[in-house]
């Protein structure tokens, strides 16, 4: 029997007990195959959790200034761009003892080894009986298998663990490599035959506008990327945007302006909504009526905790108790009244008790209310008060958050500010940056390529929107308090890379537009005070102000 047949026989779901050639023996479940399938399921579960935690499905798109070098000018530009990304991934597929976090082989080896060694313990301790019963119920529907219990000894042979580890390495390498190659393939430039992807359409500009108006984030992001490439590298397509004014939904520039400004202005809208959440709407008349009926029903259903109020003459002397039970009740009541109305325990008037019982009761009451006992009860009262319980819970909560197990439960500053500024559940980082770059590039190019002068009318709106957005982001980043679960917060954590990238792109766009339109600020309707704020936000100094004509 060769090696392949041995592995197949050992890992088949059914088989003979010892010898596969004995026809007289009945089939029974092969627990080694059940264990192997449980191992692959556990390996897939671990890989899925790591994939989500490390965000392996993130598309690393180029962020920054777009120039002519961003487009491949050779006849095989698409293939060259893909191969360049693959070349960047090759170092991750090498064994790097210095940086094992980025080394895919080391991650695969350590992760597979950990699962291979822990699966026998997890399988035997928690899941063996349940998995066996599940496999037996499924196998009985397909084969003639007797309903026998599993053996006392689990099938934890070294050879089986070796087979599992080897197969796990191969599967893990397939998962990691396919994910990396697919990411490199998808994150290519929207370029085809050295032209924008929409150039193959009968209406290239209309196709681009449809992508910008898309409700889904992925096509919208790639449409913004293509627009950024068009404004920087394709003058013919850029001029076509300026001259396309006969569309039913408006000129092409107007639609691009509205879509890109919506991407940028949404940052200020999210910040304002976070700082000033909308007040809850008042309940309707039907909801009020329903709440009143529920409150009335709750009041009527409350149980009675005391005897009914006495009716008749309440100031008359109560009748003398006739039975022994009533006498005891009256004695206990008089005892409580006398203690509450007395100035010291020694003046208690305790009827229906013998002198010895009275003395013992008085001495016990003195011991019960001694200073030490009172101090003890006061401490217990403080500890079990709402404030004390809340303080104890907060102390244990902070200890848990500072530990390694509390890391997933922390709401860090970078996560909060990225959620507000860049949106959720998917980040709008790249669509926002490309919108900023495209509008700034189109505004500057309109000085020479806009035959109708439509873009110059919207330049003040662009400058004001860029300025207000940059101010809102900087103020929000500076004044946002850390979350109470962010126990390791430092002031340096306020510098979030993605958020600072958006602010820097806004400032670069402002500087470029001020440099291009600095001599026409009065004609554009920009006041001197506004330009002072713009210069301060954009970081334009006195030298740049002199070059731009003293604005």
N, C-alpha and C positions, 0 to 999 in steps of 0.2 A: 504494500500500500504506500503510495507516494505521499509527499508532505501536504499537497493540496487536498488530497482525499482525507488525510488525517484531520486537518483543520475543519474541513466541511463536515465530517462526521461528528467532531467534538462540539461544533457550534450549531448543529441542526436542531430544530425545535423538538423533533421526536426521533427515537431510535431504540435499538435493542438495549438491554441492560448492560451486557458485557460484549458480546460478540455479534457483529452485524450480519454474520453469515448464518446464524441459527434461526431458521424459519419458525421453529416451534415456540419460540419465546414471544410474548406479547409486547407490543409497543408500550412505551411509557415516556413520560416527559423527561427531557434532558435539561436538568437544572443549570448546566453550564451555559446553554444557549439563553436561558432566561436571565442568568446573571449578566451575560455579555450585552443583551439588549437593555437591561437596566443601566449598565455602565455607559452605553452610548447615549441613553436618554439623560443621564446625569451630566455627562460631558457636554451635551448640547445645551442643557440648562445653564451650566457655568459659563460657557462661551457666550450665550445670549445675554446674561447679566453683565459680563465684562464688556460686551459690545455696546450695550446701552450706557453703562457707567462711563466708559472711555470715549463715547461718541465716535465710534469707528465709521459711522455713515456720514460724517461731516464732509462736505465738499470744500476743499481748500482752494477757493478762487483767488486770483491775484487782486490785491487791494493796494491802491496807490495811484499815482499819476499814470495815465495812459499815453503812450507816445508811439511813434512810428515803429519802433522796434517790437512792439507788442504783436504785430501782425507778421506772419511768415511770408516772405516775398518769393520763396522758391516754388517750383512746380509741385513739390510734395510737402506743402506747408502743414496740412492737416496731419500727415503721418509723422513729420518732424516734431510737431508739437506734442503728439502722443508719445513718441519715443523719448522726448526730453523729459516728460513726466515719469516715464518708466525708469529712465536713468536716475532720476531723483529718488525713486523708490528702492533702487538696488542696494544702497547702503543699509536699508532696514532689513534686508534678507541675508545679511552677513552676521557672523557671530562676533559680537562686540562686548568684550568683558568690561569695558569702561562705562558704557552707556547701555545697560541691559534693558532699560525701560523701553527704548526705541527699537531694540533688536527683536525682530519677529521670531527667529529660531529659538532664542533663549526663552521668550515668553511662551512659545508653544511647548518647549521641553518641560519647563517648570510647571505649567498649568496641567499638562497631561500627566506628569509624574504625581502631582498632588492628588488629582482625581483618581488615578489608578491605585494609589495606596490607601485612600480614604473610602473608596467604594466598598471593599469587603466589610469594613466595620459598619458603614451605614446600611448596607444591604442586610447583614446578619442581625443587626440590632433593631432596626425599625421596619423594614419593608419586606422581609423574606416571606412571611406567611401571607401577606396581602398580595404580593406579586405572584406567588405560587398559585393561590386560589384563582386569581384573574387569568393566568395562563392556562390553568386546568379547565376553567369554564369555556374559554375560547377554543382550546384544542379539542374538547369533547364534541364540539359542533362540526369539526372537520375530519377527525380521525377516531378510530376505535381505541380510546385511551381509558384505562381503568381509573376510577376516582381514588387514587392512593395518596396518602400524605407524603410530604417531603421527607427525605432521610434526615437522620439525626445530625450527621456531619455535613456542613456546607461544602460546596465544590470549590474551595479556595486553594487551588493548586498553583504552584509557582508558574507552571507552563501557561495556565489560563490567564494569570495576571500579565505574563509576558506578551501573550497574544493581544490582550486588551491594550496594553501600553503601545505596542507597535501599531495597531490599527488606529488608536487615538492620535498618535503622531501624524499619521497620514491624513486623517480627516481634518485635524486642526490646521495642518499646512494648507490643505485645499481650501478651507474656509478663509483663512487669513490672506492667502495669495489672490483668490478670486475677488475678495472684497477690495483689496488694494488696487488690482488691475481695473476693476469696474469703476472705482473712484477716479482713477487716472483717465479712463476713457470718457466718462461723463463730464468731467471738469475741463473739457476742451473749449477753445474759443468758438463762438458761433460764426465760423468762417468756412466757406466751401468754395473751392477753386479760386482762392485768393479774393473772394468777394463775400460780403455779408450774407448770412444764411437766407434772408428774406429776398435776395436778389433774384432767385429762381421763380418767385411768384409773379403773376401778371400785374399785381399792384404792390410793389415792394413797400412803399410807405404805408399803405393800408394794412398790410400784414404786420408791420412793425407796430402800428397803433393798436391793432387787436391784441398783440402780445403785452403791450403796456397796460391795457385795460383788463387783462386777465384777472380772474378772482383767485386763481391758484398762485402760490408763491414761486414755484419753480419756473414756469414759463414767463412769469413777470420778471423774475431776476435775470433770466437769459435775454429777454427783450431789452432790459435796461443795459445789460452788458453790450449787446449789439449796438444800441444807440450810442453808447460811449465810444465804441470803436468807430462808428460812422462819423461822429463829430470830430474825431482826432485824426483819422487816417483815410477817409474817403470823401474828397471834396465834391465829387459829382452828386453823391447821395445827400450830402449836407446842403448843397444848393437846391436840390429838389425839395427839401423840406421848406425852404424859404419861399419858393415859387409856387408851392401847392396850396392854393387859396380857394379852390372851387369845390371843396367837399361839402356834402350835405350837413355833416355834423360840425363843420367849422374848419378853418385853415389848419393845416398840419402843425404849424408852430403853436397855435393856440391849444390844440389837444395835447401836444407834448408838454407844453408848459403846465397845463392843469394837472396832468398825471404826475409829473415829476414834483411839482410843488405840493401835491397831496402826500407824496412819500415823505417829503421833508417836513411839512407842517404837522404831520401826524405825531412827530416827536413832541412838539409843544402841547398838542391835544392830550397825549397820554400823560405827560407830566402834570398838566392842570387837572386832569381827572384823578390822578393819584393824590395830589395835594388837596383837592377840593372834591371829595366824592359827592355824588348827587344825593340829595335828601330823599329818604323813602317816601313814596307816594302815599297820600292819605287813604285810608280804607274806604271802600265804597259803602253805599247804604246797605246793600245786601250783606256785606261782610260784618258791618256793625250790628245788624239785627241778629245774625248768626252768633256773634260773640256774646251779645246780651242774653240770648236764649241759653247758651252753654253756661254762662255765669249763674243764671237763675237756677238751672238744673243742678249745678254743683253746690249751690247754697242749700237747696232743698234736700240734697242727699247727704249732708253732713250728719254724722252720728251724734246722739245726745251723750254728753260726758258728765252731766250732773242731774240731780233730781229736779223735778219740776218746781217752779216757784210756789212757795206756800201761799195759799189763798185763805182769806178770812182775817181774823184779828192777829196781827203779827206781834203786838206788844203784850199780849197776855202771857202769863207764866205757863211754861210748858207742863204738860201732865206728867205725873210721876211714872217712870217706867214700871211696867208690870212684869215683864219677863226678864230672865237673866241676860239674854243677848242684848236687849235694849239697855240694860243697866251698864253692861260693858261698853257699848257704843257711847253712852252718855258720859261715862268716866273718861274715856279716851278723849272725847271732845272737850270736856272741862280741863283736862290736863294740858291740851294744846293751847287752850285759851289762857289758862293761868300762866303758862310759860311765856307766851307772847306778850302778856300784859304786865309781867313782873319785871323788877329792876335787877334782880340777882337770882341765881338758881336757888339760893337758900330760902326765898320767900314763896316757893311754889306751894300752891294749895292742891293737894292731890287726894281727892276723895276716893272712897271705896278701895283703898290700899292699906295694907298693914304698915305699922311704923318701920319694921325691918325692910319691907319692900321700898318704902319711900326713901330711906337712907341710902340703900343700894342704888336706887335710880338717880338720886342727887349726886352721889359720888361718881357714878359713871358719866353723868352729864358734865361734871367738872373736868374729868379726864379727857372727855371727848373734845372739849373746847379749850384745851390747854394751848399755849403759844406755839409749841412745836407742831402740834396737829394742825393748827390754823395755818401755819406757814407752809406745811406740806400740801394742804388742800389748795392754798393760794397758788403755789407753783404748778400743781396739776391743772388748776383752772386756767392759768396763763398758757400752759402748753397745749391744752385742748381747746382753747378759744379759736375762733376763725382766723385771727391774726397769727397765732402761734402755729396752727396747722399749715397755714399758707407759707409762713417762713420756713418751716421744716421741709415742705414739698419743694420750695424754690431751691433750698440748699442741695437736696439730693438731685434735683433736675440739673443744676449747674455742674455738679460732679459728673453726671452722666454725659453732658454735652462736652465737657473738657476731655473725656476719654476718647479712645479711637472708635468705640462703638457709637458715639454720639455724632461723629462727623457727618453721616448722611442726613441728620436731622437739623443741621445748622443752616440758617438762612443767611448766607454771607452777603457782604455789601456788594461785591461785584455781581452776584446773581440778581440781587434786587434791582440795582441800577440798570443792568443790562436788560432785564425784563421790561422795565418802564421805557427806557430810551429806544431799545431796538425791537420791542414788541414780543409777543408770545402768541402761540406756542413755538413759532418758527421765527428766527432772527431775520430782520430786514436790513442787516448791515450792508450787504453788497448792493442791493437795490437802492438804498439811500445814498451811498457813496457815488455810485454811477449816475444817479439823478443829479447830484450836485455837480459832478464833473461835466456832464452833458450840457446842463443849462449854462454853466459858465463858459464852456467852449463855444456853444451856439451864440451866446450873447456877444462874445468877442469877435467871432467870425462874421457876425451880421454887419459889422462896420464896412466890410468890403463885398459881401455876398448877398445882402438883403436888398433887392431892388425896390421894395415897397416901403421899407422903413417901419415895418410892424414890430420888429423885435425891440427897437429902441424905446417904444412906449412902455414896455414891460420891464425894462431894466431897473427902474426904482422899486418895483415890486420884488424883483429878485434880490436886490441889495437889502431891503428891509426884512425880507423873510430869512435870508441867511444870517443877518445880524441878530434878529430876535431869537432864532433857534439856537445859535451859539451862546447867547446870554442865558437862555433858559437852561441849557444843559450844564453850563458852568455853575450857575446858581444852585441848581438841583444837586449837583455832585458835591458842592461845598457844604450845603446846609442839611442834607439828608442824614438823619441820625441812624446809627447802626441798629439792627434788629436785636432784640434781647437774647436770641439764641446765638448770635455771633459773638461768642465768648473770647475769641482770639483776634478781635478787630484792632487794627492799628491805623493811624492816620495815613500811612503810605498806601493802605488798601483803597483809598479814594481814587487812586490813579488806575483806572480800568482801561486796558489797552484798546478794546473795540470802541468804547465811548470817546476816548481821546482821539482816535483815528477819525471819527466823524467830525469832531470839533476842528481838527487840523484841516480836514478837507474843506469845511466851511470857511475857515480863515484864508486858505489858499485861493478859493474861489472869489472871496471878497477882495483880496489883494489884486488878483488878475483883473477883475472888473473895474476897480478903482484906477488901476494903471491905464486901462483902455478908455474909460469914459471920464477920466478926471477933468478934462477940459470942458466937458459938456454938462456938468452937474447942475448949473443954473437952468439950462434949457430943459433938462430932464425933470426939474421940479424938486431937486434935493436941496434942502436948506443947509446952512452952515452948521447948525447944531447937530443935525442928523449925521453929517459927514464927520464931525468930531467923534461921535459915538462909533461910527463905522471904523474910523482909523484906530480908535482905542481897542475895539474888539479884534480887528484884523492885525494889530501890531505894526502899523505903519508909523515910522518915525518921522522926524523933521526932515531928514534928507530926502526921503521918498515924497514928502509933501511938496518940497521945492521942485522936484522933478516933474510932478504932476500938475504944475501950474498954480501952486499955492492953495489947493483946496483944503 
